[in-house]
Amino acid sequence: MEDNELNKKALPVKIFSFSEAYQAPIYKFEKKGDYKFISFGVDNQYPLMLLELYNNYGSPLNKAIINKKTKMSAGFGYNKLLDPRLQEWTKKNNLERLFLYISKDFHIYNGFCLEVIWNREGTSFDIIYIPLHTIRLGLKDSEDDEDYYWYSRDWANIKKEENKPEYIKKFDPSQRFGRQLLYFLEPNPAHTHLYPIPDYSTAINYIDLDYQIGKFHINQVRQGFSPSFILNFGTGIPTQDEQNMFFREFQRNYKGADGAGKIILTYSEGGDQKPELIPIQLNQSDERFIMLQDMVEKNITQAHEMPVQLVSFQPGKLGSSDERKELMAEFQVYYIAIRQNQMEEAINSLLETIGFTEKIVLKNYVSADTSGVLTDSGEQEPIEQADSRVINKQVQQQQ
């Protein structure tokens, strides 16, 4: 048989490629129409990818950790203020809710943005939360040009009128008019002048893996786990209508109410004409997925610097009440307090420019009941006492 005849008879084959593994974001200088900016990751969509990992296509564990960090950082608001003017300003700007918004961004992206809108006199301003994924760094034509940013609701569709990028200059207290932007990012040796990289970046593959494991299991359930048998008839191949008619009749008479145990019907020419029932071995790959769960949990919690006992409620991993409280105090000291200080400094540095000297101080989130539900401790333990208690405990264990 000639090659062209083989090609005619060959069945079409479609190659399915797996999702690519996570790659660190790249930065490119781009110009689209009147907009010159530094792109953020592949196709300028890196922060949106992080948001999708949190909201829709990621790990329940990753989302739980981010939510817990957010609550621990800003869940109890800030200490009572003495300055009546500052009380009025914080109430007008709904500062407690603002802290929750920027705390969530901080733990998703490792940065946050605040829009500053000056009053006409330049004596005060309002601040508004802007999602970090909507901001890109503007490109300057020369070093003498002012620093600025672009804002767009959807960077993948900036040609649409509602997504047209808007110009916002960098916060500058020497120019007290219009709208300005404070863009805060966690210092990183590789990207201090560009965009933030999340703390959990090294676990993004495992976050995606957790999602893929969930997809595998739900698809197995929806498909009845797998067909159980092939029923082959060697009486020749009937017409399509005859096949459909027999299939409906077979289902009506033999399919169970719960649909468990599926059968594939096939036909062949010649041979023994009695029906042949061929069992199908079940796919054992689900067991391999189950084996990955511990690895996924370990890598996600390590990347987040979160003790697994604070987010896991599996038997044997919960830990005692005392152990959880100690871990909570330690996590407050060595992680949450640092994040709180960074958010406080960002807000307080803004307020200093309009004459406020009293500091905004976020409350600690340090106590937990025996069920693991975090509660306000009322009179909070000073951070220095919590720190010394944790260190003393570590010294005792070493002895």
C-alpha positions, 0 to 999 in steps of 0.5 A: 500500500502506498504512503498516500493510501496510508495517510487517507486511512490514518485516524486523526490524532490530537495531541493534548499538552499539559499546563506549563509549570510555573515560571518566575515573572519577566518584565518587558518595556511595552508601548501600546498606543499612548501607553508606555509601561513595564509589563508584569509577567507573561502577557502582563498577567502575573498578578491576575494569575496570583488572584486566580490562584486565590479565588478560583483555580488554586489550593484551598490550603493556600486560600485558608492561609492567606485569609488567616494571615489577613485576619491576624494582621488586620482583623481586630482593627487598631488601638483607640486614638486620642486625637479627635481630628485623627478619629474623624479622619479615620472614620471618614476614610473607613480605615479599619476596612481599608486595612483589611483590603490592603492586608489581603493584597499584601498577603496575595501579592506581597505589596499594596496600593493606596490612592491619595486624593488631595483636597483643593487647599492641599491641606489634607487628603482622602485615601482609597484602596486600589487593587494591586493587580490593576496597576502598572509602572509607567515608563519615563522618557527621561530621568527628569520626568516624574514617576507615574503609574497606569491604572486599568480594570482589565489589562488584557482588554485595554482597547475597550473604553471602560478599561482605558488606562488612567494616568496616576502620578507617584505620591509626592507631598511636595505637589499637593493636588490631584490624585497620586499613588502610594505603591508599597512592595516588600523589599526584594534584592532582585526587584526592589524597583519593579514589582512585588513577588509573593512569599509563596512563589516557590510553592506556586506549582504545589498550589496548582497541583492541589487544584489539579488533584481536586479536579482529578477526584471530581472528574472521577466521581462524575464519571463513575470512576471508570467503565467497568466492562467492555461488552463485545458482540462478534455478530457484525457491525449494525447500522448507527440507528440499530446501535442506538436502539440497542443501547437505549434498550440495554440501559433501560433493562440493565443499568442500576439506579445509581449509574455505578459500574458502566459498560462500553458496548462494541461490535466486531466482524466474524469470530465467535458470535456469543457476547464477550464480557471483558473487565477493565482494570480501574485506574490506580492513579488516584492513589498516587494523587492521594500520596501527593497530599502531604507533600503539597501541604508541607510545601505550601505551608513552608513557603507561607512560613505558616505552622501547619497546626494553625491551618490543618484540622486533620487528626494528629496534626491539630496539636494541643491547645497550649501548643497552638497558642504558643505557635500563634504567639510565635507566628505573631511575633516573627511574621504578623508583627512585621507585616503590621509594622509595614502597613502601619508605617505606610499609613503613618508616613502619609498622615505625617505629611498632613500634620498628624503625629499620633501613630496608628497601631494595629492590634495583635491577634494572639489568642485562640480557644481549644477549638482553634477559633481565634478570639480577641484576648481583650487585654492583649499581651504586649509583643515584647512579653510574647516574644520573651515567652516564646524564646524562654520556651525554646531555651527550656526545650533545648535544655 
